[in-house]
Amino acid sequence: MKILGIGNAIVDILCKVSDDFLIKNSLTKSTMKLIDQAEFQKLLSSLNIEETISGGSVANSIVGLSQLGNDVGFIGKINNDDLGNKYEDGLKKENVKFLYTKKNELTPTGSCLILITPDSERTMCTFLGVAGKINDNDVHEKYIKNSDILFLEGYLWDEGEPKKAFEKAIFNSKKTAMSLSDLFCVERHKQDFLDLVKHKLNIIFANEQEITALINAKSFEEVVSFSREIKKNVIITRGEKGAIAINSSEIIECDAQKNLKIKDLTGAGDLFAAGYLHGIINNLSIKECLDKGTELSSKIIQKIGARI
């Protein structure tokens, strides 16, 4: 197996709603809110489901890699319930090896209500469910040792059981890649993430805001200089400014594609990582890796959802 991803197994539930629905439920457009099971059920009871997709950040990347013809697998915690079955089936249909054996849990499978308003904006309400309870027993050494690259998401990092699962996975991997996921994650786990970036990861994906916050940088030059010092492969996406990879002391840049009809930015970072990692495992140059990442992220933002 080329790449094994470990992340939050979240079923994306896509629903079309009016602006009034958001106002009535005190939801802020274009944001992501963590909700409990009661609020999830209350919202869902008044919605018509358009589509369900096996989602989660790393899962989206792994599906992208599979669509490019790579041999990939995924571990994420689900319950033996209706949404859990849909999640597993969804990944298997995409030729992803799902390497977690679901059990009867007290907590349901994680899910995210993706509320799409007429202006194509998406507002997300996430109930993590059992996804956030992954532990070291859920992560089997043999799968990690049989993969060339382990790919993790910052979203999954949390004190206690998920942290143990993370550490076990990194300890047994040949090479580890991780996405810093989002600014909230970075601020919440700054010291832990800094330790991972400096000492335990080989490939780091971040956007400009995340990496800037991680090292409290005052300028992008500081970010570049930090990335060169740690002698890793650091890939930074910069929106309209394109992307940059700092590979040890080598610096390679790639322009953003122009004149795109942007419909939905969800999944842009996930698919960029998929394209870049595709390049790595197929021995492409760093510039070609950046180009592939840019190509995939440009495609995904011109359609609704995180599937090419």
Order of alpha helices (4+ residues) and beta strands (2+ residues): beta-beta-alpha-beta-alpha-beta-alpha-beta-alpha-beta-beta-beta-alpha-beta-alpha-beta-alpha-alpha-beta-alpha-alpha-beta-beta-beta-alpha-alpha
